[in-house]
Amino acid sequence: MRAIPRFLSPADFDRFHRDGFVVVREAFARADAEAMEHRWWAELESAHGIRRDDRSTWRQPPSDLKRAKHDPIQAKILTAHVRGVIDDLLGEDEWPPPRDWGRTIATFPEPGAWDVPTHLWHWDNLGAWHRDKLHALFVVSFIGAVAPRGG
């Protein structure tokens, strides 16, 4: 018997099991997202010369953001709501909180629909695909404005 989700709607819960993903809007505080965005723009400028106030400098950086992975501000992603959604999907007390949320991939607006990057994706997981129960999730957090079909 499957547990009744407390944080996801039954439709979202079923959609996740059918499609393999679920969208959780406003998962963490806007102020925390803005603080993350501010720090990541600072890294883009210092590491890649990409300035928030100068769109002519906006280009895809050659790598992900290194400092962001270890920035304590990332801990703000694990709100009670996010924890609840993960509990709904993996089971309460069935998963350890992540020690970090991974590296940040910065993307910039381009004409047309966003094409998912084919490099820089990496997931360290002790995946055992033969398990009969879901035991891990890949979380993608969008920080900052994201237009429809944007990335």
KAHUJO-V545655 format. One record per run of one state. SS is the DSSP state (hx for helix, st for strand, lp for the rest). FROM is the first residue (numbers start at 1). TO is the last residue. Records with the same first field share a line. If there is no record, write none. Layout:
SS=FROM-TO ; FROM-TO
//
This chain:
lp=1-9 ; 20-29 ; 49-54 ; 58-64 ; 70-71 ; 78-79 ; 91-103 ; 105-151
hx=10-19 ; 30-48 ; 55-57 ; 66-69 ; 72-77 ; 80-90
st=65-65 ; 104-104
//
